Structures are given as C-alpha cells and as structure tokens.
Amino acid sequence: MPTKRTSIFYIDFLRFIAAIAVITIHVLGPFRFLYGDIPDSDWLAAAGMNSLTRWAVPVFMLISGALLLSTERAFQCEHYLTKRLSKVAIPFIGWTIIYGLISGFMIDDVFTGQWVSTIAIDVLKNAAIDPAWYHLWFFYDFIPLYFVIPFLIPLLKKASPEHIKLALFSWAILFIMHWLKVGSFLQQNLVLYSGYLVLGWYLFNRDNRPQLKLWLIAGTSMLLLNFFGTWFLANETGEYSSFFMGYKTLNTAVIGGMLFVLAQAYAEKITGKFRALITLISTYSLGIYLIHPLLLIPVRELNNGFYDLFGSNWIAIPMITLVTLIVSLIFTMTLVKVPFIRRLVP
C-alpha cells in the first residue's frame, strides 16, 4: 500500500483536479491538429478543453514545491536519494521499459497487433533523451528538480519575504521572455520549472486570502485568453497553435497560482463521500498518471470510433476522461497490492 502521509486536504484536491486535467489533455489530443478537417464544434470542444486544462502539470510542480521545500527534516543525502528520489526514479525507469516494449506494437502511433523488436529496441536506446511515451516527458524535467530542492530549502529559509517577491518577479520576467522568444541562457527548463517550486512554497506558507480576488481576476483572465486566443489564432492561420499552451508561459503560472489559492480558501468546505473520493484519487494520482495512456491506445485511434459513440466531442471527451480515470484508479489500486510491482505505482 502507499506510504501513509499527513494529509492536507486542499493539496489532495489539487492532485485530484490535476489528475483529471492530465487525462483530459490526453483524451482530446488526437483532435487538436485537425482544425478544418473535422466539424468546428468538435474541434472547438477539444481545443477549448485543452486551453482550459494546461495548468495540470504545473499544479503538480506547485504541490511538490509546497511540500518538499517546507520540510523541517534535516537533510541527509543518503536518505534523500534512497527514499525520496527513488520514489520518482524507479517508476520512471520501470514505465520507460514497459512503454518502450509496447512501442514495438506501434507504427506511426497506430497499434498494429504485431510486435517489432527493432522498434522497441530503438525507442529504449533513445530513452535517455527522448521519452518512450508522450506522457513520460514530465520526468525528464521533474527529476532534475530533485537535485535543486535540497539547495533551495536553506536559501528560502534565510531569504526575506521581499527577496522572495523579487525572485518570483524575476521568474515571471523569464517566462515572458521565453513566451516572446527573447533569447537568454537563463531560459532553461531547470530554471523555469524551479520557479514553480518556489511559487508553491511561497503560497503554501502564507495567508493568501487578502489577494484571493486578485488571483481570481488574473487567473480567470488567463483562462479566457487561452480559450479565445487559441480560437483566434486558428481562425487567422488556418491551423492549431500551441502559443498559449506552454508550461513555461506566464499565463499558465498565473492559472496554477489561482487554483492553488482557491483550493486553500474553499477546499475544506467539501465534505462527505466526495471528499473521501478526492482523497482516494489523490493518493493514487501518480499511478493514474502512469497507467492511463495504456488505456487510451485504442481510444485515440480515431478509426476505432470510440468518440463517435457519443455524437459530439463536448460529450465524448468528458465521458471518456471519466471512464479512463475510474479504470486507471482500479488498476492502480490493484497493482499496489502486488509485491515488487507496487514500487512502480507509489
């Protein structure tokens, strides 16, 4: 079973909504680049839901910063590497092998039913620089952050609140520069993603209620910008653009921050069975993240007609997301009961 940890419900809630958002992004994935090839309503459903859920991975990073940078445990390198880092590294290695082997069944993202060893071997050979499956990219940027965290902890403890504000402002400027393609050696993933850790720590350790309205206005504005901006660019260029969708853009960071402070303020109002469900899905969120693309292999092949069963993507995407979430949860809860394998779904 997963290791017991002290539960902070609004953090559980953030994991819950982020897990749903990630699945949604992957369910709608096949439609993003089909502007003009499918009915406008179906494309807008996919592109619209995509534009409203791109905060998912950044929210996971905010959570990591909030919890890992706030620890009071004295740092011990051996414990950190064997206990903390291994919980991420082992699933990454294990699922890279699993998905690498599965890739042997795929040609041009289509499941053939016949395994080709050379394809699987090539994918595994390239796994050091290229993810074996689309969702595993997260680990390539997230694992290096684990080597930054131990150095950030003492710095943040000694920094004044005003220095923290300046650091976050500087981070925002880097995001804007990256978004506008203004070159700088500082615009590396390690620097930009480390900012999410600091923002998560900052929001976690202060009372954000006085700024709640400002966060709500800013975050909602960014969500609207994502939705209508993506729609506008598609109409102007005749194709889908990911301009507003990056994890290294200020709009995404603002949306993630808004969701964090909203969860802080209101998540505790959730009670009863729904609260228990949120906690359950939060507990198994990493396993759900790792497993759900397996379930989507036949679904994302449009010729199989899974989306057509619902008549419209406005219905198909939420329903397939819900079913995928439930089945992924069941699979994860089953796997954690199996010795050795449970280390792949901590």
Helices and strands as residue ranges (DSSP letters): H 9-28, G 29-31, H 40-51, H 56-68, H 77-79, I 80-85, H 86-102, G 103-105, E 106-107, E 110-111, H 117-125, G 126-128, G 134-136, H 137-145, H 149-158, H 161-179, H 189-204, G 209-211, H 212-237, H 250-266, G 267-269, H 272-283, H 285-299, G 302-304, G 307-310, H 313-335, G 341-344
